Amino acid sequence: MDQATLPIEVHDAVAAVSAQLRLRYLESAEPGLGFVAMATLRHVIRKGPRTVSELAQLEQVSTQAISLRIRPLVEDGLLMREPDPRDARRALVRATPAGRRMVRRAEADARRALWVAIDQFGPTDRDALSAAVPLLLQIAQCLSKDTP
């Protein structure tokens, strides 16, 4: 592999895998629920209940954009709003049990599809892939340091 094109090839490979996993992930989602809405739901599940303002700040979008994202999730019973116990003027956005189940199912389906793909490799290729995982995580960490 040419060192000059390595970043392009890594980008293209990671993007291709990511795109396929997103498609698998969405296959388990509610019909009509897009990837951005699913990502927001996953974010609330991973980070815990948050205000709309906190979610907007974490996702680096406007509060209006977050409100538009969470509205269909609330209407579908996947997220709920509840009073903030620290400040009754604010509401927290929390995942419902149905939202948690859907995300668990989607994650399991995506991982299962990934396992099927990896299982087609021989032991040498699986070992090489396993060795690459820490490097990919280091790249992610280095990239996150560049993000303001």
N, C-alpha and C positions, 0 to 999 in steps of 0.2 A: 504494500500500500504506500503510495506517495505521501510523504509527510506534509507537503504543501496542500494536498486535498483532504487530509485526514479530518479536519474540522467539518468540512462539507459532508464527507461520508458518514461521520458519526451523527451529525445533525439529521441527515436524510434517513439513516437507519432508525434512530430513536423516534423520529417523527412518524415513520411508517408503522412501527410497532404501536406507538401511542394512538395513532388514528384507528388501527384495527381494534385495540382494546376499548377505545371510546365507543366504537360501533357495537362491540359485544356487550359493553356496559349498558348501552341504551336499549338493547333488545330486551332487557329485564325491567326496564322502567315503565311507568305508566304511559299509555299511548299519548303522543303529542308532547310529552315532556322532553325538552331538549337537553343537550349536554350542559349548558350553562346553568340551567335550573338544577340539574342533578349535582353539579359541582358545588353549587351553593348549599344544597341539602347536605352533601357530604361534609362541607366545611362546618356547618352548624353542628353536625354530629361529632366531628373530630375536636372542635374547639369549645363545644358546650354552648349553652344559651348566651345570646348576645343581643344588644340593642341593634336597631337598624343602622344607627350611626357607627357603632363598632364594626358591624359587618362591612359597611361601606369603606371604612378606613382599612380594614384587613384586606379587602379585595381591591382596594385602590380604585373605587368607582364612586359616583355620587350616591347620596342617600335615596334620591329619586330612582336611580337605576336598581338599587337593591330592593326598594319597595315594589318596583315592577316585577323583579325576579321572584320575590317571595309570595306575591299575591296568589298566583295559580297554585303554588305549593300549599298555601293555607287553605284555599278553596278545595283542593283535592284531599285535604286531611293529612298531609305529610309533614307540615309545620303548623305550629300554633303560636299565637301571641298570648302572653300572660303578663300581669303587672310585675314590674321590677321591685323586689322586696326592699331594695336600697333607696328607691326613688319612685314613688307612686305615679309621678308624672310621665314616666317612661315605661315602655313595654319591652319585654324580652321575647326573642324569637327562639323557639325550642322545637326540636324534632319530636314528632309523635311516634308512638310504637309502630304505626303503619309505615311511617317514613323510615324508621330504623330497619324494619323488616325488608323494605324494598331495596335499600342500599346494601344490606347484607347479602341479599339474593343477587343483586347486580354484581357486587364484588366477587362473590363466589362463582358466578357464571363466567366473568372475565378471567378469573384465575384458572378455572377449569379449562377454558379455551387455550390459555397460555400453556398450561401443563400439557395438553394434547399436542400442541405445536412443539414444545421442547422434547416431549417423549419420542418424537420422530428422530431425534439426533442420537448418534452413538455416544458411548461414554467419553471419548476424547473431546468431542464437541461440547458435551454438557459440562465437562471440567473446564473447558476454555470459557464457556459462558459464565460459569460460576466464578471464575477468576476475574471476569470483567465487571461483575456487579459492584465490588468496592470501588473500582475506578469510575464507574458511572456515578456512583454516589458522591465521590470526591469532586467530579465535574459539577454536579448539582450544587454542592456546597460552595465551590469556587464561584459559580455563576451567581449564587444568592448573595455573596459578598459584594458583587458589583451592582446589585440592585439597591437603589436608595431607600 
